[in-house]
Amino acid sequence: MSSKNIESHLVEKRVFKPSKQFSKKARIGSMSAYKKLWEESIKRPDKFWAREAAELCWQEPWKKVLEWKAPFAKWFIKGKINVSENCLDRHLGTARQNKAALLWEGELGEKRTLTYQQLHREVCRFANVLKEHSVKKGDRVIIYMPMVPEAAIAMLACARIGATHSVVFGGFSAEAIRDRISDSQAVVVVTADGGYRRGSVVGLKKNVDDAIKDDAQTIRSVIVFQRTNQPVSMTEGRDYWWHQEVAKVNADCPPAALDSEHPLFILYTSGSTGKPKGILHSTGGYLVGAYTTSKYIFDLRDEDVYWCTADIGWVTGHSYMIYGPLANGATSLMYEGAPNFPENDRFWKIIEEYRVTIFYTAPTAIRSFIKWGDHWVTKHDLSSLRLLGSVGEPINPEAWMWYHNTIGGGRCPIVDTWWQTETGGIMISPLPGAIPTKPGSATLPFFGVDAAIVDDNGKEVGPNVGGKLVIRKPWPSMLRNIHGDTARYKEAYWSEFKGVYLAGDGARRDKDGYFWIVGRIDDVLNVAGHRIGTSEVESALVSHPVVAEAAVVGRPDELKGQAVVCFVTLKEDVTATDQLRDDLKKHVRHVIGPVATPDDIRFAEALPKTRSGKIMRRLLKQVASGGAITGDTTTLEDLSILSKLGSSED
Ligand code: WTA
């Protein structure tokens, strides 16, 4: 994020107190109630978390709440628990049995409702399908699906039998699937013939075919849900139709008793170096985290219609579309498609029609809505909304104010929730009935979260001094490891400050202790709320035969937060052309997926480097943003290169 944004944070003086009406009903209704519980959660975490965990159903009780041998935590030791039982069976035989668990709307306007009872039945059947395909406890299953209820069903079915799912976002390519299969050693892929996105069909099955065409690796079966009915190729003995498989099994599938530390899922995310990291999450601790944060931060009630717009392929889709809301017995809405299909008011239409009460989306979406114009919003009745949420990147105060006034009608609290794939659940956020909000600040840490801002030596800094965001105590939904790479786990998160979790974000706290997140401090970009590692894009670029070297940096972007700018040097005798620029963009889309498409490709004769050969990213960032080059340039190998880059036209 640019320093301009940091400044606008610094002058932010507006404070919005929760309304009396909201606070009166909320679970945590005052700042003093928050402080009291937070103190307890930090001083006596065992007591706090045992009380929260006891609200869930355990097949066998835990013996000890926490075992912390930094950087390895175990929560609810020896407890046995099943996530799908907590999300489904727990609500059967109660008033929630026939309540909508999932409300689904397809991009084309189709509607489906699955009650808790119906969802339970579908999950049990699909769990039996997985068993028929010899999926055993601990096996990995890749889920590469559009936003249809079957994606949730597949996740919950894995959880039911103790298979570890790894959802791959539909915007990733065949190569990305291949890498994830190879890293996770998955035995089954669950996919669909295709999915709808902005009116066109995305060929998901085709991507899976391409991923395993030369080498199926560990994959034994591919189960294909029929969504679009487009023709797809089915390989005999490997590919099976979802509807045919579920027709063969019954709906009797008791939830497996799983150790609290059993791996629930792996979700791949970008880091600053190398290939994506398989973030490994546990069963008991993760669920307690997702459940507790959903309960207090969204203040979920039985009568709510809760809508999180995230894709199931991201952690937000895991924790706050599926596991957190369902563990709370909430009604969670799932929409398949784009916000601007068929027109720019699709979201507002949905809110009006379903009487959505809680709406959770990303700043990048909010900025698009602002751009599209208020008239798309004002023609709809959004009076059902009572709470708004934001996640994925820092929300600029202007977007916050628009969200507050135009969507929230000035009456809905906004929870700006800071967290990460690694943290499993929300870490810093207002509690809507208790904590006054300031536009652009994620405010205060959630229960049990000991967050701080430190300098390069690990020393806590004073008010309004920028530094690194760290978490000093373990929390239940924290990642347990990087799948298959403990060394990287230690190195990436725990090596800079001993026993302290390094988030990779820069931030500051104001005099009230409020956190203001500035953005990533490593080589990870945040493009439209999606994490993209610059090194991944660089290696995609250099895998193209004409590219000699590549350096990728972020440039502030009004809509997406950051845009992907690539500096490329070409091999000898290759001429830079517009055609080549397009080819390279396509190449990156092919290797990583549309999510990482470069916004700009700039050809250079050489990249600016230090004497030791390190690419000077700081300078490239300045060039990319069109800013003047400042600072020390004496370590540059060749200064003329820099000026050439600075004036390069694209
Ligand atoms: C950023 C998404 C500011 C941050 C849940 C973090 C945020 C990265 C916020 C994690 C927020 C997320 N304010 N920045 N409210 N929420 N971020 O793993 O840089 O996809 O490190 O998890 O998004 O992205 P991830």
Residues whose N, C-alpha, C, O or C-beta is under 5 A from the ligand:
A	BS01	WTA	S390 V391 G392 E393 P394 I395 D416 T417 W418 W419 Q420 T421 E422 A442 A503 D505 I517 G519 R520 G529 R531
